[in-house]
Protein backbone atom coordinates (compact mmCIF):
# COMPACT_ATOMS: atom_id res chain seq x y z
CA UNK A 1 0.00 0.00 0.00
CA UNK A 2 1.32 3.45 -0.97
CA UNK A 3 2.18 5.87 1.81
CA UNK A 4 0.64 9.32 1.81
CA UNK A 5 3.91 10.90 0.67
CA UNK A 6 4.21 8.49 -2.29
CA UNK A 7 0.64 9.22 -3.37
CA UNK A 8 1.33 12.97 -3.28
CA UNK A 9 4.46 12.55 -5.41
CA UNK A 10 2.62 10.38 -7.93
CA UNK A 11 -0.17 12.92 -8.27
CA UNK A 12 2.33 15.74 -8.79
CA UNK A 13 4.12 13.85 -11.54
CA UNK A 14 0.81 12.99 -13.22
CA UNK A 15 -0.22 16.66 -13.20
CA UNK A 16 3.15 18.24 -13.97
CA UNK A 17 1.79 20.95 -16.27
CA UNK A 18 -1.22 23.20 -16.42
CA UNK A 19 -3.64 23.21 -19.37
CA UNK A 20 -1.58 25.90 -21.10
CA UNK A 21 1.61 23.83 -20.83
CA UNK A 22 3.35 25.67 -17.99
CA UNK A 23 4.82 23.78 -15.05
CA UNK A 24 2.43 23.75 -12.11
CA UNK A 25 3.47 26.28 -9.48
CA UNK A 26 2.79 23.87 -6.60
CA UNK A 27 5.08 21.29 -8.22
CA UNK A 28 7.88 23.83 -8.65
CA UNK A 29 7.45 24.90 -5.02
CA UNK A 30 7.63 21.29 -3.85
CA UNK A 31 10.90 20.83 -5.73
CA UNK A 32 12.23 24.14 -4.39
CA UNK A 33 11.45 23.05 -0.82
CA UNK A 34 13.15 19.69 -1.39
CA UNK A 35 16.26 21.46 -2.71
CA UNK A 36 16.29 23.96 0.17
CA UNK A 37 15.89 21.10 2.65
CA UNK A 38 18.48 18.88 0.90
CA UNK A 39 15.87 16.13 0.61
CA UNK A 40 17.61 14.02 -2.03
CA UNK A 41 15.18 11.10 -1.76
CA UNK A 42 12.19 13.31 -2.50
CA UNK A 43 14.05 15.11 -5.27
CA UNK A 44 14.80 11.83 -7.01
CA UNK A 45 11.11 10.94 -6.85
CA UNK A 46 10.00 14.34 -8.12
CA UNK A 47 12.65 14.88 -10.80
CA UNK A 48 14.40 11.58 -11.49
CA UNK A 49 12.03 10.27 -14.18
CA UNK A 50 11.40 13.54 -16.00
CA UNK A 51 12.33 14.07 -19.65
CA UNK A 52 15.33 16.37 -20.14
CA UNK A 53 13.07 19.09 -21.61
CA UNK A 54 10.87 19.02 -18.48
CA UNK A 55 13.95 19.23 -16.26
CA UNK A 56 15.15 22.19 -18.31
CA UNK A 57 11.84 23.99 -17.77
CA UNK A 58 12.00 23.15 -14.07
CA UNK A 59 15.51 24.57 -13.76
CA UNK A 60 14.41 27.82 -15.39
CA UNK A 61 11.43 28.03 -13.01
CA UNK A 62 13.62 27.69 -9.89
CA UNK A 63 15.34 30.58 -8.15
CA UNK A 64 18.91 31.09 -9.37
CA UNK A 65 20.53 29.96 -6.11
CA UNK A 66 18.62 26.65 -6.16
CA UNK A 67 19.63 25.59 -9.67
CA UNK A 68 23.22 24.39 -9.09
CA UNK A 69 22.12 22.90 -5.77
CA UNK A 70 19.54 20.78 -7.59
CA UNK A 71 22.27 19.41 -9.86
CA UNK A 72 24.53 18.62 -6.90
CA UNK A 73 21.78 16.96 -4.84
CA UNK A 74 20.65 14.79 -7.75
CA UNK A 75 24.24 13.61 -8.23
CA UNK A 76 24.57 10.85 -10.85
CA UNK A 77 20.78 10.86 -11.30
CA UNK A 78 20.89 14.32 -12.87
CA UNK A 79 20.75 14.19 -16.67
CA UNK A 80 23.13 16.87 -17.91
CA UNK A 81 21.31 16.85 -21.26
CA UNK A 82 18.73 19.01 -19.45
CA UNK A 83 21.27 21.86 -19.52
CA UNK A 84 20.98 21.94 -23.32
CA UNK A 85 17.31 22.87 -22.81
CA UNK A 86 17.89 26.04 -20.78
CA UNK A 87 18.81 29.59 -21.73
CA UNK A 88 22.55 30.05 -22.35
CA UNK A 89 22.90 32.58 -19.53
CA UNK A 90 21.24 30.25 -17.02
CA UNK A 91 23.43 27.35 -18.13
CA UNK A 92 26.60 29.42 -17.73
CA UNK A 93 25.53 30.57 -14.24
CA UNK A 94 24.91 26.97 -13.17
CA UNK A 95 28.21 25.71 -14.57
CA UNK A 96 30.14 28.48 -12.84
CA UNK A 97 28.81 27.26 -9.48
CA UNK A 98 29.59 23.58 -10.02
CA UNK A 99 32.97 21.93 -9.42
CA UNK A 100 34.82 21.01 -12.62
CA UNK A 101 34.74 17.34 -11.54
CA UNK A 102 30.93 17.39 -11.34
CA UNK A 103 30.58 18.92 -14.81
CA UNK A 104 33.12 16.52 -16.29
CA UNK A 105 31.30 13.51 -14.85
CA UNK A 106 28.01 14.85 -16.19
CA UNK A 107 29.18 15.49 -19.75
CA UNK A 108 30.89 12.09 -19.90
CA UNK A 109 27.44 10.50 -20.03
CA UNK A 110 26.31 12.64 -22.99
CA UNK A 111 26.60 12.31 -26.73
CA UNK A 112 29.41 14.52 -27.98
CA UNK A 113 27.12 17.10 -29.62
CA UNK A 114 25.27 17.66 -26.32
CA UNK A 115 28.55 17.85 -24.38
CA UNK A 116 29.86 20.48 -26.80
CA UNK A 117 26.61 22.47 -26.53
CA UNK A 118 27.08 22.62 -22.75
CA UNK A 119 30.77 23.56 -22.79
CA UNK A 120 31.04 25.83 -25.83
CA UNK A 121 29.99 29.11 -24.17
CA UNK A 122 32.34 28.76 -21.21
CA UNK A 123 35.62 30.68 -21.12
CA UNK A 124 38.53 28.66 -22.54
CA UNK A 125 40.22 28.27 -19.15
CA UNK A 126 37.04 26.81 -17.64
CA UNK A 127 36.62 24.48 -20.62
CA UNK A 128 40.19 23.26 -20.13
CA UNK A 129 39.67 22.75 -16.39
CA UNK A 130 36.67 20.52 -17.11
CA UNK A 131 38.35 18.68 -20.01
CA UNK A 132 41.36 17.88 -17.81
CA UNK A 133 39.05 15.77 -15.61
CA UNK A 134 38.14 13.48 -18.53
CA UNK A 135 39.98 10.38 -19.78
CA UNK A 136 42.33 11.16 -22.68
CA UNK A 137 40.20 9.79 -25.56
CA UNK A 138 37.10 11.71 -24.47
CA UNK A 139 39.13 14.83 -23.69
CA UNK A 140 40.79 14.84 -27.13
CA UNK A 141 37.50 14.23 -28.97
CA UNK A 142 35.67 17.05 -27.16
CA UNK A 143 38.59 19.46 -27.50
CA UNK A 144 38.69 18.76 -31.24
CA UNK A 145 34.97 19.51 -31.58
CA UNK A 146 35.31 22.72 -29.55
CA UNK A 147 38.13 23.88 -31.85
CA UNK A 148 35.76 24.03 -34.83
CA UNK A 149 34.26 27.49 -35.54
CA UNK A 150 31.02 28.35 -33.73
CA UNK A 151 27.89 27.12 -35.57
CA UNK A 152 29.99 25.05 -37.97
CA UNK A 153 29.03 21.49 -38.91
CA UNK A 154 32.19 20.22 -37.22
CA UNK A 155 31.13 21.63 -33.88
CA UNK A 156 27.52 20.47 -34.18
CA UNK A 157 28.01 16.94 -35.44
CA UNK A 158 27.93 13.89 -33.18
CA UNK A 159 31.13 11.87 -33.53
CA UNK A 160 29.97 8.68 -31.81
CA UNK A 161 28.94 5.93 -34.21
CA UNK A 162 28.24 2.20 -34.24
CA UNK A 163 30.36 -0.01 -36.47
CA UNK A 164 29.55 -3.66 -37.21
CA UNK A 165 31.28 -6.39 -39.19
CA UNK A 166 29.98 -7.33 -42.66
CA UNK A 167 29.52 -11.03 -41.89
CA UNK A 168 27.32 -10.48 -38.82
CA UNK A 169 23.71 -11.62 -38.94
CA UNK A 170 20.88 -9.40 -37.75
CA UNK A 171 20.75 -11.48 -34.56
CA UNK A 172 24.47 -10.98 -33.86
CA UNK A 173 24.10 -7.26 -34.45
CA UNK A 174 21.16 -7.02 -32.04
CA UNK A 175 23.12 -8.97 -29.41
CA UNK A 176 26.04 -6.57 -29.85
CA UNK A 177 23.75 -3.56 -29.41
CA UNK A 178 22.24 -5.05 -26.26
CA UNK A 179 25.63 -5.81 -24.72
CA UNK A 180 27.42 -2.57 -25.62
CA UNK A 181 27.13 -0.21 -22.62
CA UNK A 182 28.13 3.08 -24.28
CA UNK A 183 25.85 3.36 -27.30
CA UNK A 184 24.96 6.87 -28.51
CA UNK A 185 21.55 7.98 -27.24
CA UNK A 186 20.42 8.65 -30.80
CA UNK A 187 21.53 6.93 -33.99
CA UNK A 188 19.92 6.27 -37.35
CA UNK A 189 22.51 4.16 -39.15
CA UNK A 190 24.95 1.33 -38.50
CA UNK A 191 28.29 1.54 -40.30
CA UNK A 192 29.60 -1.69 -41.79
CA UNK A 193 33.42 -1.85 -41.72
CA UNK A 194 35.91 -4.46 -42.89
CA UNK A 195 38.86 -5.90 -40.99
CA UNK A 196 40.94 -2.79 -41.71
CA UNK A 197 38.11 -0.57 -40.37
CA UNK A 198 37.32 0.78 -43.84
CA UNK A 199 33.69 1.68 -44.52
CA UNK A 200 31.94 -0.80 -46.78
CA UNK A 201 28.32 0.29 -46.38
CA UNK A 202 25.46 1.43 -44.15
N, C-alpha and C positions, 0 to 999 in steps of 0.2 A: 504493500500500500504506500502511495506517495505521501511524503510529509508535506506540511503546509508550504514550506519554503520551496520545495521542488515544484509544486503546483503553480505557485506564483511565477517562478522562472519560466515554466513551460508556457503559461499564458502570455508572458511578456514577449517571448520569442515568436509565438504564433501571431501576435498583433504588433509587430515591430514598427510598422508604418501606418500613418493615417491615410484616409481616403485619397488625399492629394499627393501621396508619395513621400511626405516628410517623415523623418524618424519621430516616433512618439516622444513627447517631452518627458513623460513619467519614466520611460525606458532609459533615456539619456541620463536622467537624474539618478536612477538606480545604479547605473554604471559609474557615474561620478562619485556617488557615495561609496561604492565598493573600492574604487581607486583611492579615494581619500582615506578609507579605513584599512587599506592594504589587504582587502579580503580576496586573496588570489583564487580560492575555491569558487566563490560566487562569480568572480570575473570570468573564469574559464567556462562556467555554465552559461553566462549571459553573452559572451563574446566568442567563445571557442569554436562554435560551429557556423559562424556567419561567413558569408561570401566576402571576398576581399573588397568589393565595391561597397558593401554595407559597413564594413569596418572603416573604410575610408570616410564615409559619411559620418559615422560615429565620432571618429577622431576630430573632424572639423566642427562637430557640434559641442565637443568638450571644451572647457576652459583651457587656455594655453598651458598653464602649469601642470595640468593633469595628463596631457598627451604623452610626453616621454615617460611619465610614471606608469601609464597603462602598458606601454611597450615592455618596460622593465618587469612589471608584475606578471605579465603573461609569459615572459621568458620564452622558452622554445615553442610554446603554443601560439606565439604571435606570428602571423603570416606577414612578412615584410612586403609582399606584393601589394598589401593595402596602402603602402606609402606611395605607390604609383598612382593611386586614385585621389590623392589630396592635392590641394594647391601647392605650387612650388615653394612659396614662402613658408607655409606651414611645415612642409617636409624638411626644409633647411633648418627651421627652428627646432624641430624634434631631433634631427641628427646632431645638431650642435650640443644638445644636452645629454646625448647617449655616449657611453664609452666606445672607443674605436673597436674594442673586442666584441661588444654586443652587436654593432652594425655589421662587422665582418661575418660573424656567425649567422646573422640574419640573411645577408645577401648570398652567402654560400648555398642556401637552399633554393635560390631563385634561378630561373633561366637567365642567360647572360643579358638579353635585351632589357629585362626588368631590373637587373642589378645595375646596368649602365644608367638607366633612367633615374634610379635613386641616387647614384653617386655623381652624375655629370655636372650638377649645379654647385657642388661643393668646391671650395678653394682647393688648389692643387695640393697644398701641404696636408689638408685634411683627407683628401683622396688617398694620398700616399700612406698616411698613418693607418688608414683602414686596410689598404691593399697589403701592407706589410704583415698584417695578421693572418693572411690567407696562405694556403699551401702554394708552392711555386707555380704549378701548372695553371691554377685558377687565377693567381695574381697576374701572370703574364698575359693570359687571355683577356682579362678585364682591362688591364692597362693598354693593351693593343686596341681594344674597342674604344676606349676613352681618348686615344690619340687621334682618332678620325675626326674630321671637322664636324661641328655641331649641325644636326639635322641631315647629315649625310647618310647614305645607305649603309656604309660601313659601321657607323655608330648604332644604327637602329636594328641591324640584322641580328638574328639569334644564331650563335655559332655552334650550339649543340646539335648533333644529328645522330641518327641511328643507322648503323651499317650492318648488313647481313651478308652471309656468304651465298654465292649463286646456286650451290647444290642443296641448300636447305629446303625442306618441305614447309608448307604453311604451318603444320603442327610444330615443327622445330622452331620456327620463327616466333610463334605464339609463346612457346615455352621460354624462349630467350627473353621475350618482352616481360613475361611474368616474373622471371628470376632477376632481371637487371634492376638494381635498386635506384639508380640515378638517371632514369629516363627524363627527357624534357617534359614539362607539363603539357605542352602543345606540340604536336607534330602532324604533318599531313602526308609525308612520304617516307619510305624506307629506301636507303641507298644500298644498292648491291655492288659489292667490291670484290675483286679477285684476290689471289694470295699476295700480290704486291701492293694491295690497298688502292688499286686503280679503279675508278668508277666504271662499271659495266652497264648500269641501268638503274631505273627507279621502280 
